[in-house]
Amino acid sequence: MIRRAMIATSCSIMAGLIASWFVAGALVAPSPRVIGDPPRELNATSFTVNSESGSVVSGWQTQPHSGNGVIVLLHGIHGSRLSMLERARMLHDAGYATVMIDFQAHGESPGDTITIGYLEQHDVRAAVEFARREHPGEPIGVIGVSLGGAAALLASPLQIDALVLESVYPNIHDAIHNRVAAKLGPLASIPASMLLLQFQPRLGFSPQELRPIDHLPGVGCPVCVASGSEDRHTTASETQAMFSAAPEPKRLWLVDGAEHVDLFRKDPIQYRERIVGFFDEYLRGDREAPASPGVFGKR
């Protein structure tokens, strides 16, 4: 009976390892897609830039009639620049140019593996430098959503003027545990550990190298940290920890009732008020925008 139990246990562990290997493979597999033509109504043009990630990063830039500054838009995992298009429309209406990219292994940018910020940080630097070349002398802001925000922090300091972080994980250990726990509940610990063990053999780097929160104190610009109050992937307490780690001046926006969703689509009116207002204050020096008490609060 003991031998049978040992065999059964060994088989269960092996099955778990094999299953986690395939699950992890699906999570980091490239996410290519055809993007299509740039939107004419935004005066948009296509571009490519070389990135130290090894990819040739594809993107769009938009240009309004007035120049209040330029915002670099960074999408989440398995997304593309298309997922940032509505934000670009909103910012265009507010007088901001935008630069939207497809991260390596996303959209029309080639790449072998999604690395959850490790290689993507080089794409962020390439996008910011492109924005700086195309808009010399203008202030630069960044909006990073989930993966995009993590990559922006890993790339920091970027010598930019304002940074918005939406639903950004503080460290990959907690990020993976939260996502597994959302599916498996209290049984999450072992599967999450199996996924973390794959980082070095599969991706070539340690989970310890994916700690965006460690980069927050040195970002060197005003920061707005936003997330859903009911987000189980990046919890409210983790968002509070990110806010605490950020330097002043800073803002916190917990969107009441929102899970790990697109915060713009959840409440576009509030999003415009909070996020465009943040950029208006710190990129344009618009002192009619609400002065920072630090916390926006829940909607």
Salt bridges, closest charged atoms under 4 A:
GLU41 OE2 - ARG89 NH1 2.26
GLU86 OE2 - ARG89 NE 3.18
ASP102 OD2 - ARG81 NH2 2.82
GLU108 OE1 - ARG81 NH2 3.11
GLU129 OE2 - ARG132 NH1 2.53
GLU138 OE2 - HIS135 ND1 3.88
GLU166 OE1 - ARG87 NH2 2.96
ASP174 OD1 - HIS173 ND1 3.44
ASP214 OD2 - ARG211 NE 2.78
ASP231 OD2 - HIS260 ND1 2.75
ASP262 OD1 - ARG87 NH2 2.91
ASP262 OD2 - ARG265 NE 3.96
ASP267 OD2 - ARG299 NE 2.33
ASP280 OD1 - ARG284 NE 3.38
GLU281 OE1 - ARG251 NH2 2.27
GLU281 OE2 - ARG287 NH1 3.19
ASP286 OD2 - ARG284 NH2 3.39
